[in-house]
Amino acid sequence: MIAATATEIKNNFDKYLDDVIAGNEVVVTVNGKEIGRFVPRAAAVSYLSDSLVGVLKGNVDLDEARQEGLSAKYESVD
Protein backbone atom coordinates (compact mmCIF):
# COMPACT_ATOMS: atom_id res chain seq x y z
CA MET A 1 0.00 0.00 0.00
CA ILE A 2 1.23 3.46 -0.91
CA ALA A 3 0.11 6.64 0.85
CA ALA A 4 0.22 10.04 -0.84
CA THR A 5 -1.27 13.44 -0.26
CA ALA A 6 -3.89 14.75 -2.63
CA THR A 7 -1.37 17.34 -3.83
CA GLU A 8 1.25 14.66 -4.57
CA ILE A 9 -1.31 12.68 -6.55
CA LYS A 10 -2.45 15.77 -8.43
CA ASN A 11 1.13 16.63 -9.38
CA ASN A 12 2.23 13.06 -10.18
CA PHE A 13 -0.96 11.31 -11.25
CA ASP A 14 0.75 9.21 -13.93
CA LYS A 15 3.18 7.75 -11.37
CA TYR A 16 0.36 6.77 -8.99
CA LEU A 17 -1.72 5.41 -11.85
CA ASP A 18 1.21 3.18 -12.79
CA ASP A 19 1.36 2.01 -9.16
CA VAL A 20 -2.32 1.00 -9.28
CA ILE A 21 -1.81 -0.73 -12.64
CA ALA A 22 1.04 -2.66 -11.01
CA GLY A 23 -1.42 -3.94 -8.38
CA ASN A 24 -0.78 -1.53 -5.51
CA GLU A 25 -3.36 0.37 -3.49
CA VAL A 26 -2.81 4.10 -3.24
CA VAL A 27 -4.25 5.80 -0.16
CA VAL A 28 -5.07 9.48 -0.64
CA THR A 29 -4.65 11.74 2.38
CA VAL A 30 -5.51 15.33 3.20
CA ASN A 31 -4.07 16.86 6.35
CA GLY A 32 -2.93 13.39 7.43
CA LYS A 33 -6.40 11.84 7.17
CA GLU A 34 -7.36 9.17 4.65
CA ILE A 35 -10.01 10.48 2.27
CA GLY A 36 -10.00 7.76 -0.35
CA ARG A 37 -8.17 4.97 -2.14
CA PHE A 38 -7.28 3.99 -5.63
CA VAL A 39 -7.39 0.22 -5.90
CA PRO A 40 -6.80 -2.19 -8.78
CA ARG A 41 -10.03 -3.42 -10.36
CA ALA A 42 -9.56 -6.99 -9.08
CA ALA A 43 -9.23 -5.72 -5.52
CA ALA A 44 -12.32 -3.52 -5.87
CA VAL A 45 -14.40 -6.49 -7.02
CA SER A 46 -13.02 -8.55 -4.14
CA TYR A 47 -13.93 -5.84 -1.58
CA LEU A 48 -17.46 -5.65 -2.96
CA SER A 49 -18.05 -9.39 -2.97
CA ASP A 50 -16.50 -9.77 0.51
CA SER A 51 -18.82 -7.08 1.86
CA LEU A 52 -21.86 -8.97 0.58
CA VAL A 53 -20.96 -12.31 2.13
CA GLY A 54 -23.71 -13.31 4.53
CA VAL A 55 -26.13 -10.58 3.44
CA LEU A 56 -28.37 -12.95 1.51
CA LYS A 57 -29.07 -16.20 3.30
CA GLY A 58 -31.05 -19.18 2.15
CA ASN A 59 -33.32 -19.20 -0.87
CA VAL A 60 -33.93 -15.61 -1.87
CA ASP A 61 -36.03 -14.41 -4.78
CA LEU A 62 -34.05 -11.35 -5.82
CA ASP A 63 -36.95 -9.77 -7.73
CA GLU A 64 -39.23 -10.16 -4.73
CA ALA A 65 -36.60 -8.81 -2.35
CA ARG A 66 -36.00 -5.83 -4.64
CA GLN A 67 -39.74 -5.08 -4.85
CA GLU A 68 -40.13 -5.31 -1.07
CA GLY A 69 -37.22 -2.95 -0.57
CA LEU A 70 -38.59 -0.44 -3.05
CA SER A 71 -42.07 -0.66 -1.56
CA ALA A 72 -40.73 -0.02 1.93
CA LYS A 73 -38.59 2.88 0.75
CA TYR A 74 -41.20 4.60 -1.39
CA GLU A 75 -44.33 3.67 0.51
CA SER A 76 -46.81 6.55 0.29
CA VAL A 77 -47.73 8.27 3.51
CA ASP A 78 -51.34 9.51 3.64
Stockholm file with secondary structure:
# STOCKHOLM 1.0

chainA/1-78         MIAATATEIKNNFDKYLDDVIAGNEVVVTVNGKEIGRFVPRAAAVSYLSDSLVGVLKGNVDLDEARQEGLSAKYESVD
#=GR chainA/1-78 SS CEEEEHHHHHHTHHHHHHHHHTTCCEEEEETTEEEEEECCHHHHHHHHHHHHTTTSCSSCCHHHHHHHHHHHHSCCCC
#=GC SS_cons        CEEEEHHHHHHTHHHHHHHHHTTCCEEEEETTEEEEEECCHHHHHHHHHHHHTTTSCSSCCHHHHHHHHHHHHSCCCC
//
